[in-house]
Amino acid sequence: MSHQTGIKANQELKTFFGKCRDGNIRVFKISIENEQLVLAAHENAKGTWEDDYDKLVVPLTSESMPCFLLYRLDTKDSTGAYYWMLISWSPDDAPVRHKMLYASTKATLKQEFGSGQIKEELHGTVKEDITLSGFRKHKKNESAPAPLTSREEELAELRRSERSVAANVGVDTRQQTLGGVAFPMTDDARQAVIRMADKRHGYVQLRIDLDEERIHLVSAGDVSVDKLPSKVPSDSARYHLYNFKHTHEGDYLESVVFIYSMPGYSCSIKERMLYSSCKAPLLSDIEQNIGLVVTKKLEIDSGAELTEEFLLDEIHPKKCLHRPKFAKPKGPPNRGAKRLTKPQSTPSE
């Protein structure tokens, strides 16, 4: 909510507001003087509003003082009244106090003139802002869609992918399931995951072919935990299945971990979105159709995160069972001795 200054139009300006609507006045300038909005200058129409614009608007402005300009357009509303453009001129070299004063008085001016008749608004700090070309640039930027954030670009890419999925569903093509896009695994990739389910592999790495839209096998075999970070590429996304063999509280355990590695924004938007949207359908296929039980699902930015300690903490998170006893805070020092209150004696009858 903007703060108002209490500055209002003087009587001369209010009278002019009524006269300027006959179609002869093209533009008039309003300044603040003696804590009032006053009529500073005005010019009559000579041609169309576009022909008159640059000839009349810029000469009415000063390099060091803000002002308001009301410029009449050639279009009318349903009642036959002309529409106007409100130009707020606030040059960079003007005193800050004056800039603030004009900014906080703008709403009052619109109300007193009639905000329903103001069809366009333009704000300028340099002369180029308030020229006709500056106004057209402003309108172009106003109608252009707002720039998307990285997250919005990813969502837009996902929606485009899903629309493509709906139009091209087949036996061997991707299908929209589980809120994602399911790409089929190649025979080599599926056989590698099956071998891992049969304890014949301890590590499988998968990649998405973005053009072919299939999931391919990168490598499979056995990898020690200290060599696992070197398997994670730094320039592309990957899916990893790793059988983490370890001991916990004296027990030997084998826990299959699904790792989705995505090295930040070095990957394209399409790659980030396809890997993200394919993850859930791929896991469903691995667990439900192949029968490989995944103990933990992780997402990482780089291989450096994959230490033995990190995997242990993720699979067996530490529980804090000790809860410290609440300690009553000490009172202020030197507060004096406790006051003793004697019970009041009952008056004898």
C-alpha positions as CSV (number, residue, x, y, z in Angstrom):
1,M,0.0,0.0,0.0
2,S,1.5,3.4,-1.0
3,H,1.8,6.3,1.3
4,Q,-0.1,9.4,0.3
5,T,1.3,12.9,0.8
6,G,-2.0,14.8,1.2
7,I,-1.1,17.0,-1.8
8,K,-4.2,17.6,-4.0
9,A,-4.9,19.6,-7.2
10,N,-5.6,23.3,-6.8
11,Q,-8.8,24.8,-8.1
12,E,-7.3,26.0,-11.4
13,L,-6.1,22.4,-12.2
14,K,-9.5,20.9,-11.3
15,T,-11.2,23.4,-13.6
16,F,-8.7,22.5,-16.4
17,F,-9.5,18.8,-15.9
18,G,-13.0,19.5,-17.1
19,K,-11.9,21.7,-20.1
20,C,-9.2,19.4,-21.5
21,R,-11.6,16.7,-22.5
22,D,-13.0,18.5,-25.5
23,G,-10.4,17.0,-27.9
24,N,-8.3,20.2,-28.4
25,I,-5.7,19.7,-25.7
26,R,-3.1,17.1,-26.6
27,V,-0.8,17.2,-23.5
28,F,-0.5,19.1,-20.3
29,K,2.1,19.2,-17.6
30,I,1.5,19.0,-13.8
31,S,4.0,20.1,-11.2
32,I,3.9,20.2,-7.4
33,E,4.2,23.8,-6.1
34,N,3.5,25.0,-2.6
35,E,2.2,21.5,-1.7
36,Q,-0.4,21.5,-4.5
37,L,-0.7,19.9,-7.9
38,V,-0.7,22.8,-10.4
39,L,-1.0,23.2,-14.1
40,A,2.5,24.1,-15.5
41,A,1.9,24.0,-19.2
42,H,-0.3,22.6,-22.0
43,E,-0.2,22.1,-25.8
44,N,-3.0,21.7,-28.3
45,A,-3.2,18.8,-30.8
46,K,-1.8,19.4,-34.2
47,G,-1.9,15.9,-35.8
48,T,-2.4,12.3,-34.7
49,W,-1.3,11.4,-31.3
50,E,1.7,9.6,-32.8
51,D,2.7,12.6,-34.9
52,D,2.5,15.0,-32.0
53,Y,4.1,12.7,-29.4
54,D,7.9,13.4,-29.8
55,K,7.3,17.0,-30.7
56,L,5.3,17.8,-27.5
57,V,6.3,15.4,-24.8
58,V,10.1,15.7,-24.4
59,P,10.3,19.5,-24.6
60,L,8.0,19.7,-21.5
61,T,10.4,17.8,-19.3
62,S,13.4,19.1,-17.3
63,E,16.6,17.3,-16.6
64,S,16.5,18.0,-12.9
65,M,12.9,18.1,-11.8
66,P,10.2,15.5,-11.9
67,C,6.7,16.1,-13.3
68,F,3.5,14.5,-14.5
69,L,2.4,14.6,-18.1
70,L,-1.1,13.7,-19.2
71,Y,-1.1,12.9,-23.0
72,R,-4.4,12.5,-24.9
73,L,-4.7,9.5,-27.2
74,D,-7.1,9.3,-30.2
75,T,-9.1,6.4,-28.9
76,K,-12.4,6.8,-27.0
77,D,-14.4,4.7,-24.5
78,S,-18.0,3.7,-24.9
79,T,-19.2,7.1,-23.7
80,G,-17.2,9.0,-26.3
81,A,-14.6,10.2,-23.8
82,Y,-10.9,10.2,-24.9
83,Y,-8.4,7.9,-23.3
84,W,-5.2,9.4,-21.8
85,M,-1.6,8.3,-21.1
86,L,-0.1,9.2,-17.7
87,I,3.7,9.8,-18.0
88,S,5.6,10.0,-14.7
89,W,8.9,11.8,-15.4
90,S,11.5,11.3,-12.6
91,P,15.0,12.1,-13.9
92,D,18.1,10.5,-12.3
93,D,19.6,13.9,-11.5
94,A,16.5,15.0,-9.5
95,P,16.7,15.3,-5.7
96,V,15.6,12.2,-3.9
97,R,13.1,14.1,-1.9
98,H,11.3,15.3,-5.0
99,K,11.3,11.9,-6.5
100,M,9.7,10.5,-3.4
101,L,7.2,13.3,-3.3
102,Y,6.0,12.8,-6.9
103,A,5.9,9.0,-6.5
104,S,3.7,9.2,-3.5
105,T,1.3,11.8,-5.1
106,K,0.7,9.8,-8.3
107,A,-2.3,7.9,-6.9
108,T,-4.0,11.1,-5.8
109,L,-3.5,12.6,-9.3
110,K,-5.1,9.6,-11.0
111,Q,-8.0,9.7,-8.6
112,E,-8.7,13.3,-9.1
113,F,-8.4,13.2,-12.9
114,G,-10.3,9.9,-13.2
115,S,-8.3,6.7,-13.3
116,G,-10.9,5.2,-15.7
117,Q,-9.8,7.5,-18.4
118,I,-6.1,6.6,-18.0
119,K,-5.5,3.8,-20.5
120,E,-1.7,3.8,-20.5
121,E,1.0,4.6,-18.0
122,L,4.7,5.2,-18.7
123,H,7.6,5.9,-16.3
124,G,10.8,7.5,-17.4
125,T,14.2,8.4,-15.8
126,V,16.0,9.3,-19.0
127,K,14.7,11.0,-22.1
128,E,14.8,7.8,-24.2
129,D,12.2,6.2,-21.9
130,I,9.5,8.8,-22.7
131,T,10.0,9.0,-26.5
132,L,7.5,7.3,-28.8
133,S,10.1,4.5,-29.5
134,G,10.5,4.2,-25.7
135,F,6.8,3.8,-25.3
136,R,6.6,1.2,-28.0
137,K,9.5,-0.7,-26.4
138,H,7.7,-0.5,-23.0
139,K,4.5,-2.0,-24.6
140,K,6.5,-4.8,-26.2
141,N,8.2,-5.7,-22.9
142,E,4.9,-5.5,-21.1
143,S,3.3,-8.0,-23.5
144,A,6.3,-10.4,-23.5
145,P,6.1,-13.3,-21.2
146,A,8.1,-13.0,-18.0
147,P,11.5,-14.6,-18.0
148,L,11.4,-18.2,-16.7
149,T,13.4,-19.4,-13.8
150,S,15.5,-22.5,-14.2
151,R,12.8,-24.5,-12.3
152,E,10.0,-23.1,-14.6
153,E,12.1,-24.0,-17.7
154,E,12.5,-27.5,-16.4
155,L,8.7,-27.8,-15.8
156,A,8.0,-26.5,-19.3
157,E,10.4,-29.0,-20.8
158,L,8.7,-31.8,-18.8
159,R,5.2,-30.8,-20.0
160,R,6.5,-30.8,-23.6
161,S,8.0,-34.2,-23.1
162,E,4.8,-35.6,-21.6
163,R,2.7,-34.2,-24.5
164,S,5.0,-36.0,-26.9
165,V,4.7,-39.2,-24.8
166,A,0.9,-39.1,-25.1
167,A,1.1,-38.9,-28.8
168,N,3.7,-41.7,-29.3
169,V,2.8,-44.6,-27.1
170,G,3.8,-48.0,-28.3
171,V,5.0,-51.4,-27.0
172,D,8.7,-50.4,-27.1
173,T,8.3,-46.7,-26.5
174,R,8.1,-44.7,-23.3
175,Q,4.9,-44.5,-21.4
176,Q,3.6,-41.9,-19.0
177,T,3.4,-43.6,-15.6
178,L,3.9,-42.7,-12.0
179,G,4.0,-39.0,-12.8
180,G,7.1,-39.5,-15.0
181,V,8.2,-40.8,-18.4
182,A,9.2,-44.4,-18.7
183,F,12.0,-45.2,-21.2
184,P,12.6,-48.9,-21.9
185,M,15.9,-50.5,-20.9
186,T,18.0,-52.1,-23.6
187,D,18.5,-55.9,-23.4
188,D,22.1,-55.4,-22.1
189,A,20.9,-53.0,-19.4
190,R,18.1,-55.2,-18.3
191,Q,20.3,-58.3,-18.2
192,A,22.9,-56.4,-16.1
193,V,20.2,-55.5,-13.5
194,I,18.9,-59.1,-13.5
195,R,22.5,-60.3,-12.8
196,M,22.7,-57.9,-9.9
197,A,19.5,-59.2,-8.5
198,D,21.1,-62.7,-8.7
199,K,24.2,-61.4,-6.8
200,R,26.4,-61.8,-9.9
201,H,27.1,-58.0,-10.1
202,G,27.8,-55.6,-7.4
203,Y,27.6,-52.4,-9.5
204,V,25.6,-51.3,-12.5
205,Q,25.7,-47.9,-14.2
206,L,22.9,-46.8,-16.6
207,R,22.5,-43.8,-18.9
208,I,19.7,-42.3,-21.0
209,D,20.2,-41.9,-24.8
210,L,18.3,-38.6,-25.2
211,D,17.8,-39.1,-29.0
212,E,16.9,-42.8,-28.9
213,E,15.0,-42.4,-25.7
214,R,16.2,-45.7,-24.2
215,I,18.2,-46.6,-21.1
216,H,21.6,-48.1,-22.0
217,L,24.1,-50.0,-19.9
218,V,27.4,-48.1,-19.2
219,S,29.2,-50.6,-17.1
220,A,28.6,-53.5,-14.7
221,G,30.7,-55.5,-12.4
222,D,32.1,-55.2,-8.8
223,V,33.4,-51.9,-7.4
224,S,34.9,-51.3,-3.9
225,V,33.4,-48.4,-2.0
226,D,36.6,-46.4,-2.2
227,K,36.5,-46.6,-6.0
228,L,32.8,-45.7,-6.3
229,P,33.3,-41.9,-6.5
230,S,35.5,-42.3,-9.6
231,K,32.6,-44.0,-11.4
232,V,30.4,-40.8,-11.3
233,P,30.9,-38.6,-14.3
234,S,31.3,-34.8,-13.8
235,D,29.6,-33.7,-17.0
236,S,26.5,-35.9,-17.4
237,A,23.8,-37.5,-15.4
238,R,23.7,-41.2,-14.5
239,Y,21.8,-43.9,-12.7
240,H,23.8,-46.2,-10.4
241,L,22.9,-49.4,-8.6
242,Y,25.4,-50.4,-5.9
243,N,25.5,-53.3,-3.5
244,F,27.0,-51.8,-0.4
245,K,28.5,-54.6,1.6
246,H,29.2,-53.5,5.2
247,T,28.8,-54.4,8.9
248,H,26.4,-52.7,11.3
249,E,26.2,-53.4,15.0
250,G,28.1,-56.6,14.4
251,D,26.0,-57.9,11.5
252,Y,27.2,-58.3,8.0
253,L,24.7,-56.6,5.6
254,E,24.3,-56.1,1.9
255,S,22.2,-53.1,0.9
256,V,21.4,-52.2,-2.7
257,V,21.5,-48.4,-3.1
258,F,20.0,-46.6,-6.1
259,I,22.1,-43.4,-6.8
260,Y,20.9,-40.7,-9.2
261,S,23.9,-38.4,-10.0
262,M,23.2,-35.0,-11.6
263,P,26.2,-32.6,-11.8
264,G,24.2,-29.4,-11.3
265,Y,23.5,-27.1,-14.2
266,S,26.3,-28.2,-16.4
267,C,23.7,-30.5,-18.0
268,S,21.1,-29.3,-20.4
269,I,17.5,-28.7,-19.3
270,K,16.3,-31.6,-21.4
271,E,18.8,-33.9,-19.8
272,R,18.0,-32.8,-16.3
273,M,14.3,-33.2,-16.8
274,L,14.4,-36.6,-18.6
275,Y,16.6,-38.1,-15.9
276,S,14.4,-36.7,-13.2
277,S,11.1,-37.8,-14.8
278,C,12.4,-41.3,-15.7
279,K,13.7,-42.1,-12.2
280,A,10.4,-43.3,-10.6
281,P,9.3,-45.5,-13.6
282,L,12.8,-47.1,-13.8
283,L,12.8,-47.9,-10.1
284,S,9.3,-49.4,-10.4
285,D,10.5,-51.6,-13.2
286,I,13.6,-52.7,-11.3
287,E,11.8,-53.5,-8.0
288,Q,8.5,-54.8,-9.3
289,N,9.4,-56.6,-12.6
290,I,13.0,-57.6,-12.0
291,G,12.7,-58.1,-8.2
292,L,15.8,-56.2,-7.1
293,V,15.1,-54.8,-3.7
294,V,16.5,-51.3,-3.3
295,T,17.2,-50.3,0.3
296,K,18.0,-46.6,-0.2
297,K,17.5,-44.1,-3.0
298,L,20.0,-41.2,-3.1
299,E,20.5,-38.1,-5.2
300,I,24.0,-36.6,-5.5
301,D,25.8,-33.7,-7.3
302,S,29.3,-35.3,-7.5
303,G,31.0,-38.6,-6.8
304,A,33.0,-37.0,-3.9
305,E,29.9,-37.4,-1.8
306,L,29.9,-41.2,-2.0
307,T,32.1,-42.1,1.0
308,E,31.6,-45.2,3.2
309,E,30.7,-42.9,6.1
310,F,28.0,-41.2,3.9
311,L,26.5,-44.5,2.8
312,L,26.4,-45.8,6.4
313,D,24.7,-42.6,7.7
314,E,22.1,-42.8,4.9
315,I,21.3,-46.5,5.4
316,H,21.6,-46.5,9.2
317,P,20.8,-42.9,10.3
318,K,21.9,-42.2,13.9
319,K,19.2,-41.8,16.4
320,C,19.5,-39.5,19.3
321,L,18.1,-41.4,22.2
322,H,19.5,-39.2,24.9
323,R,17.4,-36.1,25.6
324,P,19.0,-33.7,28.1
325,K,17.1,-33.0,31.2
326,F,15.5,-29.6,31.3
327,A,17.6,-27.3,33.5
328,K,15.7,-24.6,35.3
329,P,17.4,-21.2,34.6
330,K,19.1,-19.5,37.5
331,G,17.6,-16.3,38.9
332,P,19.2,-12.9,38.6
333,P,22.3,-12.5,40.9
334,N,22.2,-10.3,44.0
335,R,18.4,-10.2,44.2
336,G,18.5,-10.1,48.0
337,A,17.1,-12.4,50.6
338,K,13.8,-14.0,50.2
339,R,10.9,-12.1,51.6
340,L,8.9,-13.9,54.4
341,T,5.2,-13.2,54.6
342,K,3.7,-13.8,58.0
343,P,0.2,-15.1,58.1
344,Q,-2.2,-12.5,59.3
345,S,-3.5,-13.3,62.8
346,T,-7.2,-13.6,63.4
347,P,-8.5,-10.9,65.7
348,S,-9.7,-12.2,69.0
349,E,-13.4,-12.1,69.6
